[in-house]
Amino acid sequence: MHYTGTIWRPPYEASSLLLEVTAGCTHHSCKFCTLYADLPFKFKISPFSDIEEDLKEARAQRSLWKSSGVSRTFLTGANPFVLSFSRLMKLADHIKKYFPDNKTIGCFSRVTDIALKTDEELSALAAVGYDGLTIGIETGDDEALEFMRKGYSSNDILTQCHRLDQAGIGYHFFYLTGISGAGRGEQGAKETARICNQLHPQIIGASMLTIYPDSELFGAVQAGDWNEEAELEKYKELKTLVEALEIPVWFGALGASNPIPIQGTLPDEKERVLSVLDQIIEHVSEEELRTYRKNLRHL
């Protein structure tokens, strides 16, 4: 398989066929991000010759394992949804050619990638199986979005995800706990809930900001231009987010950046999730959580 660098996928895509169609990120400007630092380029598009070879290899492997086939494919890279409408449609054709039982196609997407498609194109992509896009909105806090150089606003999140709703393309959000900085976490959580409550994400997955020395944000902290949230403040922020969410959604903080795994379906399990957060806030020390953060070598 033509995999390039570290392959990132959401936890819920563990059983999907991982197909590389891009590598790197078109934006590559977020101050906190180091995910694609191991690549010698910013962004590249895989040639269809490589993609077809990988599909053939995957089919051969599935046959060897006597697998029942592939029902979902996840396109790898930071934001494959940036690809042109025609290329995304051609990708769907190729996947269907080698895996006729494939039902859905997912990938990471930036908010700005959605804006590149017309309403008609989004509907056509939905019809060929594009569904369950994972969007790193990070926050609904416009001040944080601007400082971190995300390249969009909270209103852009609303506008573009409303368009996905209308087209019938489901989506999942990643929330970055701590992105608003010291003293502003709970405010950022409330702004994020305000945005999410107007939309229909199927999943909200929370990751905790971890600042690595090779990030631009590390330099901003060293220069005194930005202050990091304390670890317990991050959990108070998560509590505020869960309290303020009013939509039915699966919520999880399960990745390595989260010292203590939390998950539950809202609103049915909201009280249980809040109880877990209260237990952490009351009984886990800042020192213990900070030790975990300092020893987290890689996300």
Wavefront OBJ file of the C-alpha trace (Angstrom):
o trace
v 0.000 0.000 0.000
v 1.246 3.477 -0.845
v 1.112 4.945 2.657
v 3.118 8.113 3.263
v 4.303 9.168 6.722
v 2.115 8.644 9.777
v -1.416 7.609 8.861
v -4.007 9.381 11.015
v -7.562 8.136 11.343
v -10.346 8.651 13.896
v -10.854 5.794 16.396
v -14.242 4.968 14.872
v -12.658 4.258 11.459
v -10.701 1.272 12.806
v -12.538 -1.258 10.643
v -12.582 0.859 7.467
v -10.344 0.263 4.465
v -7.679 2.998 4.678
v -6.970 4.266 1.172
v -4.356 6.961 0.626
v -5.572 9.547 -1.884
v -3.708 12.560 -0.476
v -0.855 13.151 1.951
v -0.290 16.220 4.071
v -2.558 19.226 4.542
v -3.472 22.011 2.114
v -3.730 24.522 4.973
v -0.723 23.503 7.068
v -0.846 26.743 9.060
v -2.490 25.936 12.407
v -0.175 27.116 15.177
v -0.636 24.033 17.348
v -0.397 21.306 14.710
v 2.601 18.985 14.279
v 0.750 16.007 12.781
v 2.364 16.218 9.354
v 5.806 17.430 10.384
v 7.327 14.132 9.195
v 6.473 14.885 5.556
v 8.975 16.626 3.241
v 6.127 18.446 1.477
v 2.995 20.362 2.405
v 0.429 18.432 0.374
v 0.288 15.974 -2.480
v -2.378 14.136 -4.433
v -1.915 10.421 -5.079
v -1.888 9.398 -8.752
v -4.714 7.094 -9.766
v -2.153 4.466 -10.750
v -1.098 4.183 -7.085
v -4.702 4.196 -5.895
v -5.652 1.403 -8.296
v -2.655 -0.672 -7.224
v -3.685 -0.246 -3.586
v -7.279 -1.251 -4.312
v -6.040 -4.372 -6.097
v -3.759 -5.205 -3.174
v -6.512 -4.645 -0.647
v -8.895 -6.860 -2.610
v -6.273 -9.599 -2.820
v -5.650 -9.399 0.922
v -9.358 -9.549 1.705
v -9.674 -12.604 -0.512
v -6.717 -14.229 1.258
v -8.371 -13.625 4.647
v -11.701 -14.849 3.232
v -13.181 -11.570 4.364
v -16.775 -10.660 3.611
v -15.504 -7.578 1.769
v -15.397 -3.871 2.473
v -18.429 -1.852 3.513
v -16.653 1.440 4.271
v -13.552 3.148 2.925
v -11.731 5.972 4.693
v -9.627 8.214 2.454
v -6.434 9.188 4.250
v -4.665 12.539 4.427
v -5.461 15.688 6.402
v -8.272 16.864 4.127
v -9.037 14.735 1.060
v -12.418 16.453 0.686
v -10.489 19.380 -0.816
v -10.176 17.310 -4.002
v -12.266 18.390 -6.955
v -15.798 17.085 -7.352
v -14.818 15.127 -10.466
v -11.871 13.469 -8.723
v -13.977 12.502 -5.693
v -16.580 10.982 -8.010
v -13.880 9.078 -9.896
v -12.521 7.776 -6.582
v -15.989 6.484 -5.695
v -16.146 4.681 -9.066
v -12.761 3.045 -8.473
v -13.702 1.885 -4.976
v -16.978 0.425 -6.256
v -15.124 -1.352 -9.073
v -12.932 -3.306 -6.645
v -15.347 -3.482 -3.728
v -18.920 -3.630 -5.063
v -20.341 -3.966 -1.537
v -18.733 -0.736 -0.316
v -21.534 1.477 0.987
v -19.903 4.624 2.355
v -16.762 6.720 1.949
v -15.396 8.930 4.707
v -12.424 11.235 5.157
v -11.138 14.235 7.048
v -12.372 17.576 5.774
v -11.686 21.195 6.543
v -14.654 23.541 6.762
v -13.215 25.420 3.789
v -13.183 22.246 1.647
v -16.970 22.022 1.799
v -17.271 25.575 0.484
v -15.501 24.513 -2.738
v -18.481 22.336 -3.732
v -21.847 23.488 -5.032
v -25.049 22.263 -3.402
v -25.646 20.035 -6.405
v -22.170 18.534 -6.143
v -22.601 17.804 -2.435
v -25.871 16.002 -3.172
v -24.202 13.970 -5.922
v -21.347 13.025 -3.573
v -23.881 11.903 -0.987
v -25.594 9.756 -3.616
v -22.379 7.810 -4.350
v -21.677 7.167 -0.677
v -19.741 10.075 0.808
v -20.865 10.195 4.420
v -19.461 10.544 7.918
v -16.929 13.289 7.178
v -14.672 14.072 10.130
v -14.225 17.813 10.574
v -11.761 19.307 13.035
v -13.773 22.383 13.906
v -11.637 22.648 17.102
v -13.898 25.302 18.701
v -16.673 27.815 18.136
v -14.554 30.524 19.777
v -13.776 33.028 17.004
v -10.925 34.649 18.923
v -9.201 31.278 19.293
v -9.881 30.314 15.665
v -8.251 33.538 14.483
v -5.265 33.298 16.821
v -4.583 29.683 15.885
v -4.898 30.602 12.203
v -7.552 27.996 11.405
v -8.689 29.877 8.308
v -12.423 30.002 9.049
v -14.902 31.430 11.551
v -17.676 29.931 13.652
v -20.177 31.294 11.138
v -18.367 29.382 8.390
v -18.834 26.184 10.434
v -22.565 26.869 10.624
v -22.914 27.745 6.948
v -20.998 24.802 5.534
v -22.365 22.141 7.889
v -25.912 23.320 7.205
v -25.097 22.603 3.555
v -23.947 19.081 4.472
v -27.222 18.582 6.353
v -29.186 19.658 3.301
v -27.154 17.372 1.025
v -27.554 14.369 3.313
v -23.867 13.986 4.183
v -23.352 13.074 7.837
v -20.415 14.490 9.770
v -18.435 14.198 12.988
v -16.655 16.968 14.883
v -13.326 17.071 16.658
v -13.167 19.551 19.537
v -9.776 20.679 20.849
v -9.965 21.174 24.608
v -7.634 23.982 25.674
v -7.530 25.864 22.373
v -8.975 29.044 23.919
v -6.113 29.382 26.382
v -5.862 29.929 30.122
v -8.923 31.524 31.679
v -11.043 31.228 28.528
v -11.763 27.510 28.293
v -15.300 27.556 29.650
v -16.184 30.529 27.450
v -14.840 28.661 24.434
v -16.859 25.572 25.415
v -20.061 27.618 25.579
v -19.377 29.141 22.160
v -18.740 25.680 20.741
v -21.970 24.305 22.204
v -23.833 27.283 20.731
v -22.593 26.302 17.275
v -23.088 22.541 17.716
v -26.630 22.992 19.031
v -27.608 24.488 15.669
v -26.206 21.542 13.716
v -26.432 17.741 13.536
v -23.023 16.176 14.215
v -23.303 12.442 14.811
v -20.167 12.387 16.962
v -18.265 15.003 18.937
v -14.814 13.705 19.767
v -12.677 15.734 22.139
v -8.896 15.849 22.077
v -6.776 17.799 24.562
v -4.290 20.359 23.328
v -0.723 19.121 23.736
v 1.945 21.670 22.830
v 5.042 20.200 21.240
v 8.362 22.086 20.875
v 8.242 21.959 17.072
v 4.894 23.785 16.931
v 4.518 27.502 16.325
v 2.317 27.661 19.421
v 5.242 26.558 21.585
v 7.125 29.645 20.452
v 4.135 31.850 21.267
v 4.005 30.408 24.789
v 7.746 30.943 25.251
v 7.387 34.548 24.090
v 4.545 35.175 26.528
v 2.007 35.764 23.742
v -0.326 32.932 24.825
v -0.945 31.068 28.072
v -1.795 27.382 28.251
v -4.744 26.125 30.283
v -4.036 24.088 33.390
v -4.979 20.415 33.085
v -7.878 20.620 35.548
v -9.156 23.695 33.748
v -9.362 21.560 30.608
v -11.655 19.137 32.440
v -13.800 22.022 33.698
v -13.989 23.160 30.093
v -15.133 19.703 28.977
v -17.762 19.707 31.733
v -19.056 23.064 30.515
v -19.263 21.750 26.956
v -21.215 18.630 27.941
v -23.566 20.674 30.153
v -24.293 23.098 27.330
v -24.855 20.539 24.551
v -28.575 20.168 23.855
v -28.473 17.930 20.776
v -28.523 14.125 20.596
v -24.908 13.145 19.924
v -22.302 10.578 20.883
v -19.576 12.301 22.891
v -16.141 10.848 23.512
v -12.719 11.869 24.782
v -10.801 8.710 23.969
v -7.591 9.570 22.131
v -4.132 9.465 23.683
v -4.241 13.198 24.400
v -6.980 12.547 26.984
v -5.450 11.199 30.227
v -8.742 9.621 31.322
v -11.125 8.145 28.700
v -14.705 9.416 28.757
v -17.616 8.522 26.498
v -21.381 8.503 26.434
v -24.482 9.172 24.375
v -26.113 12.535 25.034
v -28.574 13.361 26.413
v -29.328 9.868 27.787
v -25.961 9.475 29.520
v -25.250 13.137 30.209
v -25.501 12.823 33.980
v -23.128 9.860 34.031
v -20.584 11.688 31.852
v -20.832 14.779 34.066
v -20.387 12.615 37.143
v -17.161 11.167 35.704
v -15.905 14.674 34.961
v -16.764 15.781 38.507
v -14.832 12.841 39.928
v -11.771 13.791 37.879
v -11.974 17.457 38.876
v -12.386 16.622 42.564
v -10.013 13.681 42.971
v -7.263 13.820 40.334
v -4.404 16.230 40.986
v -3.079 18.860 38.588
v 0.404 17.408 39.092
v -0.697 13.923 38.049
v -2.413 15.202 34.918
v 0.501 17.472 34.047
v 2.934 14.568 34.362
v 0.840 12.632 31.855
v 0.872 15.602 29.441
v 4.654 16.075 29.707
v 5.285 12.396 29.050
v 2.982 12.206 26.031
v 5.632 11.869 23.334
v 3.268 11.597 20.404
v -0.442 11.922 19.733
l 1 2 3 4 5 6 7 8 9 10 11 12 13 14 15 16 17 18 19 20 21 22 23 24 25 26 27 28 29 30 31 32 33 34 35 36 37 38 39 40 41 42 43 44 45 46 47 48 49 50 51 52 53 54 55 56 57 58 59 60 61 62 63 64 65 66 67 68 69 70 71 72 73 74 75 76 77 78 79 80 81 82 83 84 85 86 87 88 89 90 91 92 93 94 95 96 97 98 99 100 101 102 103 104 105 106 107 108 109 110 111 112 113 114 115 116 117 118 119 120 121 122 123 124 125 126 127 128 129 130 131 132 133 134 135 136 137 138 139 140 141 142 143 144 145 146 147 148 149 150 151 152 153 154 155 156 157 158 159 160 161 162 163 164 165 166 167 168 169 170 171 172 173 174 175 176 177 178 179 180 181 182 183 184 185 186 187 188 189 190 191 192 193 194 195 196 197 198 199 200 201 202 203 204 205 206 207 208 209 210 211 212 213 214 215 216 217 218 219 220 221 222 223 224 225 226 227 228 229 230 231 232 233 234 235 236 237 238 239 240 241 242 243 244 245 246 247 248 249 250 251 252 253 254 255 256 257 258 259 260 261 262 263 264 265 266 267 268 269 270 271 272 273 274 275 276 277 278 279 280 281 282 283 284 285 286 287 288 289 290 291 292 293 294 295 296 297 298 299
